[in-house]
Amino acid sequence: MKNRIQSSNEFGRLRQEKLEKFEKKLGTPLPEEYREYLLEHNGGSPTRIAIVLEGEKEPFTVVNQLFGIHEGPQYNRLDNTYEQLKQVLPADLLAIGDDPGGNILGIRIEGKEKGSIFFWNHENCKTLKLAESFKSFLENLERD
């Protein structure tokens, strides 16, 4: 993978049992690529952070952080953001990170687009598809 992760496991490694407990709470298993990422990095931030939309030259936004399942600060905990946003996000979209403006990076956890990554604008509640998979999302990020 060309994109490295900073602050990998900053608040501790994720145990399989804790991941399965979170998935049980969701009522569905997480997409496999994202599960693997959580077990390897449990949050963190990519070194390449700029999200550039297809056909554009300038960044659309940048990745602020990716959430993990840990006992660290609530603002970057996957379980905490799930509880805070489950009433406003589409039911099949799980917040996995954010940008500096408080917008959400989400992953589809059900349906035909399961595993796809979306941007959710907190001001107008609209979504924009960014990538077909978590891996392709990380690989397509550019230097800011």
N, CA, C and O atoms as a GROMACS GRO file, in nm:
protein
  576
    1MET      N    1   0.084  -0.118   0.000
    1MET     CA    2   0.000   0.000   0.000
    1MET      C    3   0.089   0.124   0.000
    1MET      O    4   0.181   0.134   0.081
    2LYS      N    5   0.061   0.217  -0.090
    2LYS     CA    6   0.146   0.336  -0.101
    2LYS      C    7   0.118   0.438   0.009
    2LYS      O    8   0.199   0.528   0.032
    3ASN      N    9   0.005   0.425   0.077
    3ASN     CA   10  -0.031   0.520   0.181
    3ASN      C   11  -0.002   0.460   0.318
    3ASN      O   12  -0.061   0.359   0.355
    4ARG      N   13   0.085   0.521   0.391
    4ARG     CA   14   0.120   0.475   0.524
    4ARG      C   15   0.025   0.536   0.627
    4ARG      O   16  -0.040   0.637   0.602
    5ILE      N   17   0.018   0.471   0.743
    5ILE     CA   18  -0.070   0.518   0.849
    5ILE      C   19   0.013   0.569   0.967
    5ILE      O   20   0.100   0.500   1.019
    6GLN      N   21  -0.017   0.693   1.007
    6GLN     CA   22   0.047   0.753   1.124
    6GLN      C   23  -0.039   0.721   1.246
    6GLN      O   24  -0.159   0.697   1.233
    7SER      N   25   0.020   0.720   1.362
    7SER     CA   26  -0.051   0.696   1.488
    7SER      C   27  -0.126   0.563   1.486
    7SER      O   28  -0.234   0.551   1.544
    8SER      N   29  -0.070   0.463   1.419
    8SER     CA   30  -0.128   0.330   1.416
    8SER      C   31  -0.132   0.275   1.558
    8SER      O   32  -0.032   0.278   1.629
    9ASN      N   33  -0.248   0.224   1.600
    9ASN     CA   34  -0.266   0.166   1.733
    9ASN      C   35  -0.228   0.261   1.846
    9ASN      O   36  -0.181   0.217   1.951
   10GLU      N   37  -0.247   0.389   1.826
   10GLU     CA   38  -0.210   0.490   1.926
   10GLU      C   39  -0.274   0.463   2.062
   10GLU      O   40  -0.213   0.491   2.166
   11PHE      N   41  -0.395   0.410   2.061
   11PHE     CA   42  -0.464   0.383   2.188
   11PHE      C   43  -0.477   0.233   2.214
   11PHE      O   44  -0.566   0.190   2.286
   12GLY      N   45  -0.388   0.156   2.154
   12GLY     CA   46  -0.384   0.012   2.175
   12GLY      C   47  -0.438  -0.066   2.056
   12GLY      O   48  -0.518  -0.016   1.977
   13ARG      N   49  -0.392  -0.189   2.046
   13ARG     CA   50  -0.438  -0.279   1.939
   13ARG      C   51  -0.582  -0.322   1.965
   13ARG      O   52  -0.627  -0.326   2.079
   14LEU      N   53  -0.651  -0.353   1.859
   14LEU     CA   54  -0.789  -0.400   1.868
   14LEU      C   55  -0.790  -0.552   1.875
   14LEU      O   56  -0.733  -0.620   1.790
   15ARG      N   57  -0.855  -0.603   1.977
   15ARG     CA   58  -0.871  -0.748   1.990
   15ARG      C   59  -0.992  -0.794   1.909
   15ARG      O   60  -1.093  -0.724   1.900
   16GLN      N   61  -0.981  -0.912   1.852
   16GLN     CA   62  -1.087  -0.971   1.770
   16GLN      C   63  -1.220  -0.973   1.844
   16GLN      O   64  -1.324  -0.944   1.785
   17GLU      N   65  -1.218  -1.006   1.972
   17GLU     CA   66  -1.341  -1.016   2.052
   17GLU      C   67  -1.411  -0.881   2.061
   17GLU      O   68  -1.534  -0.874   2.056
   18LYS      N   69  -1.335  -0.775   2.076
   18LYS     CA   70  -1.393  -0.641   2.086
   18LYS      C   71  -1.454  -0.598   1.952
   18LYS      O   72  -1.558  -0.534   1.949
   19LEU      N   73  -1.388  -0.634   1.844
   19LEU     CA   74  -1.440  -0.605   1.711
   19LEU      C   75  -1.571  -0.680   1.688
   19LEU      O   76  -1.668  -0.622   1.639
   20GLU      N   77  -1.575  -0.807   1.725
   20GLU     CA   78  -1.696  -0.886   1.708
   20GLU      C   79  -1.811  -0.833   1.794
   20GLU      O   80  -1.927  -0.838   1.752
   21LYS      N   81  -1.780  -0.783   1.911
   21LYS     CA   82  -1.882  -0.723   1.998
   21LYS      C   83  -1.942  -0.598   1.931
   21LYS      O   84  -2.063  -0.577   1.936
   22PHE      N   85  -1.857  -0.517   1.870
   22PHE     CA   86  -1.905  -0.397   1.799
   22PHE      C   87  -1.991  -0.438   1.679
   22PHE      O   88  -2.097  -0.378   1.656
   23GLU      N   89  -1.948  -0.538   1.605
   23GLU     CA   90  -2.026  -0.584   1.489
   23GLU      C   91  -2.163  -0.638   1.534
   23GLU      O   92  -2.262  -0.619   1.464
   24LYS      N   93  -2.166  -0.704   1.647
   24LYS     CA   94  -2.294  -0.754   1.700
   24LYS      C   95  -2.387  -0.638   1.732
   24LYS      O   96  -2.507  -0.645   1.708
   25LYS      N   97  -2.330  -0.531   1.785
   25LYS     CA   98  -2.408  -0.410   1.815
   25LYS      C   99  -2.463  -0.350   1.685
   25LYS      O  100  -2.577  -0.303   1.682
   26LEU      N  101  -2.381  -0.351   1.579
   26LEU     CA  102  -2.425  -0.300   1.448
   26LEU      C  103  -2.530  -0.391   1.384
   26LEU      O  104  -2.616  -0.345   1.309
   27GLY      N  105  -2.521  -0.520   1.414
   27GLY     CA  106  -2.612  -0.616   1.353
   27GLY      C  107  -2.564  -0.668   1.220
   27GLY      O  108  -2.640  -0.731   1.146
   28THR      N  109  -2.438  -0.642   1.188
   28THR     CA  110  -2.381  -0.688   1.061
   28THR      C  111  -2.228  -0.688   1.071
   28THR      O  112  -2.171  -0.604   1.140
   29PRO      N  113  -2.162  -0.781   1.002
   29PRO     CA  114  -2.015  -0.776   1.000
   29PRO      C  115  -1.968  -0.658   0.915
   29PRO      O  116  -2.032  -0.621   0.817
   30LEU      N  117  -1.856  -0.601   0.954
   30LEU     CA  118  -1.796  -0.492   0.876
   30LEU      C  119  -1.737  -0.548   0.747
   30LEU      O  120  -1.702  -0.666   0.742
   31PRO      N  121  -1.725  -0.464   0.644
   31PRO     CA  122  -1.658  -0.509   0.521
   31PRO      C  123  -1.517  -0.559   0.553
   31PRO      O  124  -1.447  -0.500   0.635
   32GLU      N  125  -1.476  -0.666   0.488
   32GLU     CA  126  -1.351  -0.735   0.522
   32GLU      C  127  -1.227  -0.645   0.518
   32GLU      O  128  -1.145  -0.650   0.610
   33GLU      N  129  -1.212  -0.562   0.414
   33GLU     CA  130  -1.093  -0.476   0.405
   33GLU      C  131  -1.087  -0.380   0.524
   33GLU      O  132  -0.979  -0.354   0.578
   34TYR      N  133  -1.201  -0.328   0.563
   34TYR     CA  134  -1.205  -0.235   0.676
   34TYR      C  135  -1.179  -0.308   0.807
   34TYR      O  136  -1.110  -0.255   0.895
   35ARG      N  137  -1.231  -0.429   0.823
   35ARG     CA  138  -1.204  -0.512   0.942
   35ARG      C  139  -1.052  -0.532   0.956
   35ARG      O  140  -0.996  -0.514   1.064
   36GLU      N  141  -0.989  -0.568   0.845
   36GLU     CA  142  -0.844  -0.593   0.847
   36GLU      C  143  -0.768  -0.466   0.887
   36GLU      O  144  -0.672  -0.472   0.964
   37TYR      N  145  -0.812  -0.352   0.835
   37TYR     CA  146  -0.750  -0.225   0.870
   37TYR      C  147  -0.761  -0.200   1.020
   37TYR      O  148  -0.663  -0.164   1.084
   38LEU      N  149  -0.880  -0.218   1.075
   38LEU     CA  150  -0.899  -0.195   1.219
   38LEU      C  151  -0.810  -0.288   1.302
   38LEU      O  152  -0.748  -0.244   1.399
   39LEU      N  153  -0.803  -0.413   1.264
   39LEU     CA  154  -0.720  -0.508   1.340
   39LEU      C  155  -0.571  -0.475   1.328
   39LEU      O  156  -0.495  -0.502   1.421
   40GLU      N  157  -0.531  -0.417   1.216
   40GLU     CA  158  -0.390  -0.381   1.199
   40GLU      C  159  -0.356  -0.244   1.258
   40GLU      O  160  -0.250  -0.229   1.320
   41HIS      N  161  -0.443  -0.146   1.240
   41HIS     CA  162  -0.410  -0.007   1.278
   41HIS      C  163  -0.499   0.053   1.386
   41HIS      O  164  -0.454   0.140   1.460
   42ASN      N  165  -0.623   0.010   1.396
   42ASN     CA  166  -0.718   0.060   1.496
   42ASN      C  167  -0.723   0.212   1.503
   42ASN      O  168  -0.703   0.271   1.609
   43GLY      N  169  -0.750   0.273   1.391
   43GLY     CA  170  -0.757   0.420   1.384
   43GLY      C  171  -0.637   0.475   1.309
   43GLY      O  172  -0.586   0.413   1.216
   44GLY      N  173  -0.593   0.592   1.353
   44GLY     CA  174  -0.476   0.654   1.291
   44GLY      C  175  -0.512   0.751   1.181
   44GLY      O  176  -0.629   0.782   1.159
   45SER      N  177  -0.410   0.797   1.112
   45SER     CA  178  -0.428   0.893   1.004
   45SER      C  179  -0.338   0.856   0.887
   45SER      O  180  -0.221   0.823   0.908
   46PRO      N  181  -0.390   0.860   0.765
   46PRO     CA  182  -0.304   0.832   0.650
   46PRO      C  183  -0.200   0.943   0.632
   46PRO      O  184  -0.225   1.058   0.668
   47THR      N  185  -0.084   0.909   0.576
   47THR     CA  186   0.017   1.012   0.548
   47THR      C  187  -0.025   1.095   0.427
   47THR      O  188   0.006   1.214   0.419
   48ARG      N  189  -0.095   1.032   0.333
   48ARG     CA  190  -0.154   1.105   0.220
   48ARG      C  191  -0.298   1.132   0.260
   48ARG      O  192  -0.373   1.039   0.286
   49ILE      N  193  -0.337   1.259   0.264
   49ILE     CA  194  -0.467   1.292   0.321
   49ILE      C  195  -0.563   1.362   0.225
   49ILE      O  196  -0.682   1.374   0.256
   50ALA      N  197  -0.516   1.408   0.112
   50ALA     CA  198  -0.601   1.487   0.022
   50ALA      C  199  -0.696   1.399  -0.059
   50ALA      O  200  -0.654   1.303  -0.123
   51ILE      N  201  -0.824   1.434  -0.054
   51ILE     CA  202  -0.926   1.367  -0.134
   51ILE      C  203  -0.949   1.453  -0.257
   51ILE      O  204  -1.004   1.562  -0.248
   52VAL      N  205  -0.907   1.402  -0.371
   52VAL     CA  206  -0.923   1.473  -0.499
   52VAL      C  207  -1.025   1.396  -0.581
   52VAL      O  208  -1.006   1.278  -0.610
   53LEU      N  209  -1.132   1.463  -0.617
   53LEU     CA  210  -1.236   1.398  -0.696
   53LEU      C  211  -1.190   1.376  -0.839
   53LEU      O  212  -1.108   1.451  -0.891
   54GLU      N  213  -1.243   1.272  -0.901
   54GLU     CA  214  -1.207   1.239  -1.039
   54GLU      C  215  -1.231   1.358  -1.131
   54GLU      O  216  -1.339   1.418  -1.129
   55GLY      N  217  -1.131   1.391  -1.211
   55GLY     CA  218  -1.141   1.502  -1.305
   55GLY      C  219  -1.106   1.637  -1.246
   55GLY      O  220  -1.106   1.738  -1.317
   56GLU      N  221  -1.075   1.641  -1.118
   56GLU     CA  222  -1.039   1.767  -1.051
   56GLU      C  223  -0.889   1.770  -1.024
   56GLU      O  224  -0.823   1.666  -1.022
   57LYS      N  225  -0.836   1.890  -1.002
   57LYS     CA  226  -0.694   1.905  -0.971
   57LYS      C  227  -0.671   1.942  -0.825
   57LYS      O  228  -0.571   1.904  -0.764
   58GLU      N  229  -0.764   2.016  -0.770
   58GLU     CA  230  -0.752   2.062  -0.631
   58GLU      C  231  -0.824   1.965  -0.537
   58GLU      O  232  -0.924   1.903  -0.576
   59PRO      N  233  -0.775   1.953  -0.414
   59PRO     CA  234  -0.842   1.865  -0.317
   59PRO      C  235  -0.985   1.911  -0.287
   59PRO      O  236  -1.012   2.031  -0.274
   60PHE      N  237  -1.073   1.816  -0.275
   60PHE     CA  238  -1.211   1.837  -0.234
   60PHE      C  239  -1.213   1.863  -0.083
   60PHE      O  240  -1.281   1.954  -0.036
   61THR      N  241  -1.139   1.782  -0.011
   61THR     CA  242  -1.120   1.796   0.134
   61THR      C  243  -1.001   1.709   0.173
   61THR      O  244  -0.937   1.650   0.086
   62VAL      N  245  -0.973   1.703   0.301
   62VAL     CA  246  -0.863   1.618   0.350
   62VAL      C  247  -0.914   1.532   0.465
   62VAL      O  248  -1.012   1.566   0.532
   63VAL      N  249  -0.847   1.421   0.487
   63VAL     CA  250  -0.881   1.333   0.598
   63VAL      C  251  -0.819   1.392   0.725
   63VAL      O  252  -0.699   1.420   0.730
   64ASN      N  253  -0.901   1.410   0.825
   64ASN     CA  254  -0.853   1.456   0.955
   64ASN      C  255  -0.805   1.338   1.038
   64ASN      O  256  -0.693   1.338   1.088
   65GLN      N  257  -0.890   1.237   1.052
   65GLN     CA  258  -0.857   1.118   1.129
   65GLN      C  259  -0.947   1.003   1.090
   65GLN      O  260  -1.055   1.024   1.035
   66LEU      N  261  -0.902   0.883   1.118
   66LEU     CA  262  -0.983   0.763   1.103
   66LEU      C  263  -1.008   0.709   1.244
   66LEU      O  264  -0.916   0.703   1.325
   67PHE      N  265  -1.131   0.670   1.271
   67PHE     CA  266  -1.169   0.627   1.405
   67PHE      C  267  -1.125   0.483   1.432
   67PHE      O  268  -1.102   0.405   1.340
   68GLY      N  269  -1.116   0.450   1.560
   68GLY     CA  270  -1.082   0.315   1.603
   68GLY      C  271  -1.174   0.270   1.715
   68GLY      O  272  -1.256   0.348   1.764
   69ILE      N  273  -1.158   0.147   1.756
   69ILE     CA  274  -1.234   0.091   1.869
   69ILE      C  275  -1.136   0.077   1.984
   69ILE      O  276  -1.057  -0.018   1.989
   70HIS      N  277  -1.141   0.170   2.076
   70HIS     CA  278  -1.043   0.176   2.184
   70HIS      C  279  -1.100   0.255   2.302
   70HIS      O  280  -1.216   0.297   2.299
   71GLU      N  281  -1.020   0.274   2.403
   71GLU     CA  282  -1.062   0.349   2.522
   71GLU      C  283  -1.003   0.491   2.522
   71GLU      O  284  -1.005   0.558   2.625
   72GLY      N  285  -0.952   0.535   2.409
   72GLY     CA  286  -0.894   0.669   2.396
   72GLY      C  287  -1.001   0.776   2.390
   72GLY      O  288  -1.116   0.751   2.426
   73PRO      N  289  -0.964   0.895   2.345
   73PRO     CA  290  -1.059   1.007   2.340
   73PRO      C  291  -1.186   0.973   2.261
   73PRO      O  292  -1.180   0.907   2.157
   74GLN      N  293  -1.299   1.019   2.311
   74GLN     CA  294  -1.427   0.987   2.249
   74GLN      C  295  -1.440   1.042   2.107
   74GLN      O  296  -1.510   0.983   2.024
   75TYR      N  297  -1.373   1.155   2.078
   75TYR     CA  298  -1.389   1.216   1.946
   75TYR      C  299  -1.332   1.131   1.833
   75TYR      O  300  -1.363   1.156   1.717
   76ASN      N  301  -1.251   1.032   1.864
   76ASN     CA  302  -1.202   0.946   1.756
   76ASN      C  303  -1.226   0.797   1.783
   76ASN      O  304  -1.148   0.710   1.743
   77ARG      N  305  -1.336   0.772   1.852
   77ARG     CA  306  -1.377   0.634   1.878
   77ARG      C  307  -1.493   0.596   1.788
   77ARG      O  308  -1.593   0.667   1.780
   78LEU      N  309  -1.480   0.485   1.721
   78LEU     CA  310  -1.581   0.435   1.629
   78LEU      C  311  -1.714   0.411   1.700
   78LEU      O  312  -1.820   0.449   1.648
   79ASP      N  313  -1.711   0.350   1.817
   79ASP     CA  314  -1.834   0.322   1.890
   79ASP      C  315  -1.904   0.450   1.934
   79ASP      O  316  -2.027   0.458   1.931
   80ASN      N  317  -1.829   0.548   1.976
   80ASN     CA  318  -1.886   0.675   2.021
   80ASN      C  319  -1.951   0.751   1.906
   80ASN      O  320  -2.064   0.799   1.918
   81THR      N  321  -1.881   0.760   1.793
   81THR     CA  322  -1.939   0.832   1.679
   81THR      C  323  -2.060   0.758   1.623
   81THR      O  324  -2.154   0.820   1.573
   82TYR      N  325  -2.058   0.625   1.630
   82TYR     CA  326  -2.174   0.548   1.587
   82TYR      C  327  -2.296   0.588   1.670
   82TYR      O  328  -2.402   0.616   1.615
   83GLU      N  329  -2.281   0.591   1.801
   83GLU     CA  330  -2.392   0.627   1.890
   83GLU      C  331  -2.438   0.771   1.865
   83GLU      O  332  -2.558   0.798   1.864
   84GLN      N  333  -2.344   0.862   1.846
   84GLN     CA  334  -2.379   1.003   1.825
   84GLN      C  335  -2.450   1.028   1.693
   84GLN      O  336  -2.536   1.116   1.685
   85LEU      N  337  -2.414   0.953   1.590
   85LEU     CA  338  -2.462   0.984   1.455
   85LEU      C  339  -2.566   0.887   1.399
   85LEU      O  340  -2.615   0.909   1.288
   86LYS      N  341  -2.601   0.781   1.471
   86LYS     CA  342  -2.690   0.681   1.413
   86LYS      C  343  -2.829   0.735   1.380
   86LYS      O  344  -2.900   0.676   1.299
   87GLN      N  345  -2.868   0.844   1.441
   87GLN     CA  346  -2.999   0.902   1.411
   87GLN      C  347  -2.996   0.996   1.290
   87GLN      O  348  -3.101   1.029   1.234
   88VAL      N  349  -2.877   1.041   1.250
   88VAL     CA  350  -2.868   1.136   1.139
   88VAL      C  351  -2.806   1.078   1.011
   88VAL      O  352  -2.842   1.120   0.901
   89LEU      N  353  -2.716   0.984   1.025
   89LEU     CA  354  -2.656   0.920   0.907
   89LEU      C  355  -2.753   0.819   0.847
   89LEU      O  356  -2.836   0.764   0.919
   90PRO      N  357  -2.744   0.794   0.716
   90PRO     CA  358  -2.823   0.684   0.658
   90PRO      C  359  -2.792   0.556   0.736
   90PRO      O  360  -2.679   0.534   0.779
   91ALA      N  361  -2.892   0.471   0.753
   91ALA     CA  362  -2.880   0.351   0.837
   91ALA      C  363  -2.768   0.257   0.793
   91ALA      O  364  -2.711   0.185   0.876
   92ASP      N  365  -2.736   0.257   0.663
   92ASP     CA  366  -2.632   0.165   0.614
   92ASP      C  367  -2.495   0.231   0.601
   92ASP      O  368  -2.404   0.175   0.540
   93LEU      N  369  -2.479   0.349   0.660
   93LEU     CA  370  -2.352   0.421   0.652
   93LEU      C  371  -2.293   0.435   0.792
   93LEU      O  372  -2.356   0.489   0.882
   94LEU      N  373  -2.171   0.385   0.810
   94LEU     CA  374  -2.101   0.392   0.937
   94LEU      C  375  -1.990   0.496   0.926
   94LEU      O  376  -1.908   0.491   0.835
   95ALA      N  377  -1.989   0.592   1.019
   95ALA     CA  378  -1.884   0.694   1.022
   95ALA      C  379  -1.752   0.628   1.063
   95ALA      O  380  -1.743   0.566   1.169
   96ILE      N  381  -1.650   0.642   0.976
   96ILE     CA  382  -1.520   0.581   1.004
   96ILE      C  383  -1.410   0.686   1.020
   96ILE      O  384  -1.298   0.653   1.057
   97GLY      N  385  -1.442   0.811   0.990
   97GLY     CA  386  -1.344   0.919   1.000
   97GLY      C  387  -1.412   1.051   0.972
   97GLY      O  388  -1.533   1.059   0.951
   98ASP      N  389  -1.330   1.156   0.972
   98ASP     CA  390  -1.386   1.288   0.944
   98ASP      C  391  -1.285   1.376   0.875
   98ASP      O  392  -1.168   1.341   0.860
   99ASP      N  393  -1.334   1.494   0.832
   99ASP     CA  394  -1.245   1.595   0.777
   99ASP      C  395  -1.237   1.709   0.877
   99ASP      O  396  -1.310   1.707   0.976
  100PRO      N  397  -1.150   1.808   0.857
  100PRO     CA  398  -1.136   1.916   0.954
  100PRO      C  399  -1.263   1.999   0.975
  100PRO      O  400  -1.275   2.067   1.077
  101GLY      N  401  -1.357   1.995   0.880
  101GLY     CA  402  -1.480   2.072   0.892
  101GLY      C  403  -1.593   1.998   0.963
  101GLY      O  404  -1.704   2.050   0.972
  102GLY      N  405  -1.565   1.878   1.012
  102GLY     CA  406  -1.668   1.801   1.082
  102GLY      C  407  -1.755   1.716   0.992
  102GLY      O  408  -1.853   1.658   1.038
  103ASN      N  409  -1.721   1.709   0.864
  103ASN     CA  410  -1.793   1.620   0.773
  103ASN      C  411  -1.744   1.478   0.795
  103ASN      O  412  -1.635   1.456   0.848
  104ILE      N  413  -1.824   1.383   0.756
  104ILE     CA  414  -1.798   1.242   0.787
  104ILE      C  415  -1.751   1.164   0.666
  104ILE      O  416  -1.800   1.183   0.554
  105LEU      N  417  -1.655   1.076   0.689
  105LEU     CA  418  -1.615   0.974   0.593
  105LEU      C  419  -1.684   0.847   0.641
  105LEU      O  420  -1.664   0.805   0.755
  106GLY      N  421  -1.764   0.787   0.555
  106GLY     CA  422  -1.840   0.670   0.597
  106GLY      C  423  -1.820   0.552   0.505
  106GLY      O  424  -1.779   0.567   0.390
  107ILE      N  425  -1.851   0.436   0.558
  107ILE     CA  426  -1.844   0.312   0.481
  107ILE      C  427  -1.982   0.247   0.483
  107ILE      O  428  -2.046   0.239   0.587
  108ARG      N  429  -2.026   0.200   0.365
  108ARG     CA  430  -2.153   0.128   0.357
  108ARG      C  431  -2.134  -0.008   0.423
  108ARG      O  432  -2.039  -0.080   0.392
  109ILE      N  433  -2.224  -0.042   0.513
  109ILE     CA  434  -2.209  -0.167   0.586
  109ILE      C  435  -2.313  -0.271   0.544
  109ILE      O  436  -2.314  -0.383   0.596
  110GLU      N  437  -2.400  -0.234   0.450
  110GLU     CA  438  -2.501  -0.327   0.399
  110GLU      C  439  -2.533  -0.293   0.254
  110GLU      O  440  -2.497  -0.186   0.204
  111GLY      N  441  -2.600  -0.386   0.187
  111GLY     CA  442  -2.648  -0.360   0.052
  111GLY      C  443  -2.545  -0.384  -0.057
  111GLY      O  444  -2.436  -0.434  -0.031
  112LYS      N  445  -2.584  -0.350  -0.180
  112LYS     CA  446  -2.499  -0.378  -0.296
  112LYS      C  447  -2.372  -0.295  -0.297
  112LYS      O  448  -2.274  -0.334  -0.362
  113GLU      N  449  -2.370  -0.182  -0.227
  113GLU     CA  450  -2.249  -0.099  -0.223
  113GLU      C  451  -2.168  -0.120  -0.094
  113GLU      O  452  -2.086  -0.036  -0.058
  114LYS      N  453  -2.192  -0.232  -0.026
  114LYS     CA  454  -2.120  -0.261   0.098
  114LYS      C  455  -1.970  -0.250   0.074
  114LYS      O  456  -1.917  -0.306  -0.022
  115GLY      N  457  -1.904  -0.176   0.162
  115GLY     CA  458  -1.759  -0.157   0.151
  115GLY      C  459  -1.720  -0.028   0.080
  115GLY      O  460  -1.605   0.015   0.090
  116SER      N  461  -1.814   0.036   0.010
  116SER     CA  462  -1.785   0.163  -0.058
  116SER      C  463  -1.770   0.275   0.043
  116SER      O  464  -1.832   0.273   0.150
  117ILE      N  465  -1.687   0.373   0.008
  117ILE     CA  466  -1.660   0.486   0.096
  117ILE      C  467  -1.732   0.610   0.045
  117ILE      O  468  -1.732   0.639  -0.075
  118PHE      N  469  -1.793   0.682   0.138
  118PHE     CA  470  -1.872   0.801   0.106
  118PHE      C  471  -1.830   0.920   0.193
  118PHE      O  472  -1.777   0.903   0.303
  119PHE      N  473  -1.854   1.038   0.140
  119PHE     CA  474  -1.839   1.163   0.213
  119PHE      C  475  -1.980   1.206   0.250
  119PHE      O  476  -2.068   1.208   0.164
  120TRP      N  477  -2.002   1.241   0.375
  120TRP     CA  478  -2.133   1.289   0.421
  120TRP      C  479  -2.117   1.432   0.471
  120TRP      O  480  -2.045   1.458   0.568
  121ASN      N  481  -2.186   1.525   0.404
  121ASN     CA  482  -2.179   1.666   0.439
  121ASN      C  483  -2.274   1.692   0.556
  121ASN      O  484  -2.394   1.671   0.544
  122HIS      N  485  -2.220   1.738   0.668
  122HIS     CA  486  -2.302   1.758   0.786
  122HIS      C  487  -2.396   1.878   0.776
  122HIS      O  488  -2.489   1.891   0.855
  123GLU      N  489  -2.372   1.966   0.680
  123GLU     CA  490  -2.459   2.084   0.666
  123GLU      C  491  -2.586   2.054   0.586
  123GLU      O  492  -2.693   2.106   0.619
  124ASN      N  493  -2.576   1.973   0.481
  124ASN     CA  494  -2.695   1.944   0.400
  124ASN      C  495  -2.733   1.795   0.401
  124ASN      O  496  -2.829   1.755   0.334
  125CYS      N  497  -2.659   1.715   0.475
  125CYS     CA  498  -2.687   1.571   0.491
  125CYS      C  499  -2.682   1.493   0.359
  125CYS      O  500  -2.746   1.389   0.346
  126LYS      N  501  -2.607   1.544   0.263
  126LYS     CA  502  -2.594   1.474   0.135
  126LYS      C  503  -2.468   1.389   0.135
  126LYS      O  504  -2.369   1.421   0.200
  127THR      N  505  -2.473   1.279   0.059
  127THR     CA  506  -2.358   1.190   0.048
  127THR      C  507  -2.300   1.196  -0.093
  127THR      O  508  -2.370   1.224  -0.190
  128LEU      N  509  -2.171   1.169  -0.100
  128LEU     CA  510  -2.099   1.165  -0.226
  128LEU      C  511  -2.007   1.044  -0.222
  128LEU      O  512  -1.927   1.029  -0.129
  129LYS      N  513  -2.019   0.956  -0.320
  129LYS     CA  514  -1.934   0.837  -0.324
  129LYS      C  515  -1.792   0.875  -0.360
  129LYS      O  516  -1.768   0.947  -0.456
  130LEU      N  517  -1.698   0.825  -0.279
  130LEU     CA  518  -1.556   0.855  -0.300
  130LEU      C  519  -1.479   0.737  -0.358
  130LEU      O  520  -1.386   0.757  -0.437
  131ALA      N  521  -1.515   0.615  -0.321
  131ALA     CA  522  -1.439   0.498  -0.365
  131ALA      C  523  -1.523   0.371  -0.353
  131ALA      O  524  -1.616   0.365  -0.273
  132GLU      N  525  -1.488   0.272  -0.433
  132GLU     CA  526  -1.558   0.143  -0.432
  132GLU      C  527  -1.522   0.058  -0.311
  132GLU      O  528  -1.599  -0.030  -0.271
  133SER      N  529  -1.405   0.085  -0.252
  133SER     CA  530  -1.361   0.004  -0.139
  133SER      C  531  -1.272   0.088  -0.048
  133SER      O  532  -1.223   0.194  -0.087
  134PHE      N  533  -1.252   0.039   0.073
  134PHE     CA  534  -1.166   0.108   0.168
  134PHE      C  535  -1.022   0.113   0.118
  134PHE      O  536  -0.955   0.216   0.128
  135LYS      N  537  -0.976   0.002   0.064
  135LYS     CA  538  -0.839  -0.004   0.012
  135LYS      C  539  -0.818   0.096  -0.101
  135LYS      O  540  -0.718   0.168  -0.102
  136SER      N  541  -0.912   0.103  -0.196
  136SER     CA  542  -0.896   0.198  -0.307
  136SER      C  543  -0.908   0.342  -0.257
  136SER      O  544  -0.843   0.431  -0.312
  137PHE      N  545  -0.988   0.365  -0.154
  137PHE     CA  546  -0.996   0.498  -0.094
  137PHE      C  547  -0.859   0.541  -0.043
  137PHE      O  548  -0.812   0.650  -0.075
  138LEU      N  549  -0.794   0.457   0.036
  138LEU     CA  550  -0.662   0.490   0.090
  138LEU      C  551  -0.559   0.507  -0.020
  138LEU      O  552  -0.477   0.599  -0.016
  139GLU      N  553  -0.562   0.419  -0.119
  139GLU     CA  554  -0.463   0.424  -0.227
  139GLU      C  555  -0.479   0.547  -0.316
  139GLU      O  556  -0.381   0.593  -0.376
  140ASN      N  557  -0.599   0.601  -0.324
  140ASN     CA  558  -0.622   0.718  -0.410
  140ASN      C  559  -0.604   0.852  -0.340
  140ASN      O  560  -0.614   0.957  -0.404
  141LEU      N  561  -0.578   0.850  -0.211
  141LEU     CA  562  -0.550   0.977  -0.143
  141LEU      C  563  -0.418   1.033  -0.193
  141LEU      O  564  -0.327   0.958  -0.228
  142GLU      N  565  -0.408   1.165  -0.197
  142GLU     CA  566  -0.288   1.231  -0.246
  142GLU      C  567  -0.227   1.318  -0.137
  142GLU      O  568  -0.291   1.347  -0.036
  143ARG      N  569  -0.104   1.360  -0.160
  143ARG     CA  570  -0.039   1.452  -0.066
  143ARG      C  571  -0.108   1.587  -0.073
  143ARG      O  572  -0.146   1.634  -0.180
  144ASP      N  573  -0.125   1.647   0.042
  144ASP     CA  574  -0.191   1.778   0.049
  144ASP      C  575  -0.095   1.889   0.012
  144ASP      O  576  -0.132   2.006   0.013
   0.00000   0.00000   0.00000
